[in-house]
């Protein structure tokens, strides 16, 4: 089994057909099929089920894919840091849900390290990727939250992924609306009052979307729901359709990119606990330690 074979499996799994995967990988379709077949024979499992309509992962294949992604991720990290290594270049990466305070902490951290060569990364992404990136050390630190609805599930994943969670703040539930929204003048609003308007929610694009939601009230049955994974798009939708989103009441963490949004307290309560995660028994870099110092400046709760 080789890293190349694992990369092939990952590419095929994200494609609609073997032909499409072969095109992405710049290899011939017969060569790709042969390589995967040899891997399946070596492992003694069938990774893909081949039909007239294309290919799909088997149950064994889905399990193998998860391990393949971890292995390739680790290989890429090693390759980046040690093969053709520029020893003067500094590396640091964080992954986060959509919290701007975490970006501000990142900026302030980097100001303290005026290195001449570096490769830094900020992954603002889905909940499952934040967890996976820290587990696989693609990122040293992750910023994540949970509500009463998914607390047990997230804590179970923390244990399974060997992650340690450190709380920073606990925030009440608010609705973000455009300043000219018919309900923008209220001090408090209910989901029933908002029901005629669309809720704009971050698209986790995951089979476990409810459990991994980064928003409060993840189990609520919204009658009108629009999924988006871009802040600017969400803001345009909310302004154009009198939509709303659910958040913490921290305006800098809103989907809004302008000053045209306001937050209104929700009558329904589902507070979010926001904090950071690190891999257990991992020795943080100097930059990582400084980043946590910056995060702790926002701390409002005790462990």
Secondary structure, 3 states (H helix, E strand, C coil): CCHHHHHHHHHHHCCCCHHHHHHHHCCCHHHHHHHHHHHHHHHCCCCEEEECCEEEECHHHHHHHHHHHHHHHHHHHHHHHHCCCCCCCEEEEEEECCCHHHHHHHHHHHHCCCCCCEEEEEEECCHHHHHHHHHCCCCCEEEEEECCCCHHHHHHHHHHCCEEEEEEEEECCEEEEECCCCCCCCCEECHHHHCCCCEEEECCCCCCCCCCCCCCCCCCCCCCEEEECCHHHHHHHHHHHCCEEEECCCHHHCCCCCCCEEEEEECCCCCEEEEEEEECCCCCCHHHHHHHHHHHHHCCCCC
